[in-house]
Amino acid sequence: MQYSCKLYLLRLKSNIILIIFLSIISSQIMSRYIEKILLPQQGVGMQSYLLVHRYLPTQSHTESKKKAYIQATLHADEVPGLLVSHHLIHLLDEAMKANRIRHEIVLIPYANPLGLSQFVLGSHIGRFSLATGVNFNRDWPDKSKEIVREVKDKLILGDVQKNVETIRYTMKDLIIKDTNITVEKQLKRILYGIACDADIVLDLHCDTGTYNNISDPSISTITNILFYRCCYAYVHP
């Protein structure tokens, strides 16, 4: 009985060590996280949420880290961006498995769950809020004056990188403190807070017609068509 107990404890210890080892290995290879962010309730039994896909570089990539932020369907009836995001997630998953993610990538496939649910007599109204009439891509919080006031005595002459970090930290801090209570304002506050410290921001939109831009022959034809012909991006470096 005593021998069996010792054997059981030895096996249990070995299994725990194995689980820890595998978790360490997987954390270095698998670096994708999906965050679900709940928005304030719009009414009784009605609550929307954002899904944020984060791809982080593994420990094997030690260079200075950058961040790219991509969002789609801010105008919720412009669905090609959502389809592009679907294909992009698969490409990023493949890159992650091959340990090719060198910097942080944040992707929000549908940045406007409020607009996704707006239908009037069978017609999708995704560009303007039915509650306020405001374009979802307008009336964003403007923190420029507050940022200037907060950082003017903190910036260091000649240290660009440190100054960028200071400004981004201040932006995030001011956004977090913003207490707008409307669900529409909260949505914009959350998106702003996630994007404001990115080095590259891509906001995917579409229209009834766009220019045929450059394409990448290394990726599938369907992805090229979707991204370059159906969508255009506002790029904010």
N, C-alpha and C positions, 0 to 999 in steps of 0.2 A: 504493500500500500504506500509506504513512504517512498519507495523507488519509483512507483508510478507517478506520484505527485511531483517528484523532482524532475522526471522526464517531461511531464506536462508543462511545468514552469520553464524548462529549458526550451521546449518547442515554442511556447508563447513568447519568450524573450527573443528567439530567433526570428519569429514572424514580425514582431514589432520593429526589430532592426531592419528587416527586409522592407517593410512598409515605409519606414523613414527614408531608407536609401532610394526607393523607387520614387517617393514624393519629391526628393531633392533633384533626382535626374529629370523627372517630368516637369518640374518647375523651371528647369533650365531650357527645356525644349518647348513645352507647351506654355505659351505666355499670352493667352487670350482670356479676357474677362468680359462678362456681360453684366452690366449694371442696370437694374430696373429702378427708375426714378418716378415716384408717384406724384401726380399733380393734384392740387386741391380739388375737392369734389365740385362738380358742376351742378349737381342737384341730387335729389334722393336716389341712391343706387347708381349714380353716374360718376365714374372716376377714370380719367385717362392716365397714361404713363408713357415715359420715354424708355427706349432700349438703347443703351450706349455700349457699343462694342469697342473694347480697348485691346490693342495689340502692343505688347511691351517687348523691348529688346531683351535677349537672354544675357546671362552674366558673361558669356563668351565675347560679347561686343562691348568693349571698354571705352570706345571713343566718346567724345562729348555728345550728349543726347539732344536731339531735336524733337519737335512735336508737329505732326500734321493733323489737322482737323477737317473732317468731311461731313457735310450734312446734306440731306436731300428732302424734297417735298415740303419745304417751308410753305410754298404755295401748294396746298395739299392735293389739288387736282392736276398737278404736273407730275404724272406718275412715272414717266421714263426714268427719272432720277432714282425712284424706288427700285426699278428693275436693274439699273446700273449697280446700285448698292448690293443687290442680291448676288450678282455675278462677282462683284468686287470682294465680297466676303469669302466666296469660294477661292478666289485667287490669293487673298491674304492668308487663308487657312493653309493653303499649299506652301506659301512662302514661310509661314510659321513652322510647319513641320520640317522644312528644309533648313531651318535656322537662318533664314535670310532677312528677318526683321531686325534692322539695325537701329531704328529710332521708334519712338512712340507714335502710333497711328490710332486716332479716335474716329470712329464712324457711327453716325446716327442715321440709319436708313430712312426713318420717317420723323422729321423734326417737328411735325405739327399734327399730333394726334387729335387736336381739337378740330382742325379743318377737315381731317379725314372722316369725321362723323357728321359733317354738315350736309344734309340733303333736304331739298325743298321740292316736293311734288316729283320726286324721282331724278332731279338734277343735282349734281354734286357742286356745291359752292365751297371751294377750297381756297380761294384767293383772299376773300374778305371775311372778317368775323361777323357772324350773324348777330352777335350780341352788341357789338359796338360800331360796326360798319367800317372798321379800320383795316387797311391792308396788313396782312400778317408780316409783310416784309418792310413795314414802316413803323414809326413811333417806338423805336428802340430806346432804351435808357441811355442818356448822354451824360457821362461822368467826367467829361474832359476838364471842366473847370475845377471840380473837386480833386481830380488827379493832380492837376498842376499845383493846387494849393497844398496837397499832401507831400509832393515829392520835391518841390522847388529847393528845399534846404537839405535834401538827402542825396542829390546827384553828385557824382564825382567827376571832375574834369578829366577827360581822356580815358576813362574806364567805361567803354561802351557796353560791354557785357554786363557789368555790375549795374549800370543804369537801367538796362532793359529788364533785368531781374527785379529791380526795385519798382519800376513802373508796373510790371505785370502783377507783382504781389499786391500792390496798392489797388489795382483794378479789381482783382479777385476779392480783396477785403471789402471794398466799397459795394460790390455787387451782392456779397453775402449779407451785408447790413441793410440792403434795400428791402423794405417790408411792404411792397405793394401787395394788396390782398386779392386782386382779381386774378382769375386763373390764366387769362391771356398775358398779363404782365408777368406772372410767375413763370410761365413758359419761356418768355423772352429772357428773363433774368437767369434761368437755368442754362439756356443755350449760350448766352453771353458769358457766363461764368466758366463754362467748359472750354469755350473757344478762345478766350482773351489771352491766354498764355501760349498759344500755338505760334510756331514759326511760319506755317503756311495754313491758310484757311480756304477751303473750297466749298462754295455754296451752290449746289446743283439746281439749275432751273431748266425750263424748256419753253419752246414756243411753236407756233404752227410752221415756222420755217427758219433754218439757221444756215450759216456758212459751213461748207465741208472743210474742216480743219485737218491738220496733220493727224496721221494714224500710226499706231505702233504695230508693225508686222509680226512682232513676237507674241501677241495675244490674239485671241480668237476674233474672227470676222464679226460675229454677232456683238461682241463687247465693243469693238471699234465703232460699229454702226450705232449702237445704243448711246455710247458716250459722246462721240464726236458729231453725230448727225441729229440725235434727238435731244441732246442736252447741251447747255453751255454753262460755264461756271464763272461766278464772281470770284476772283482770286484776290486775296488780301494777304500780301507777304508781311 
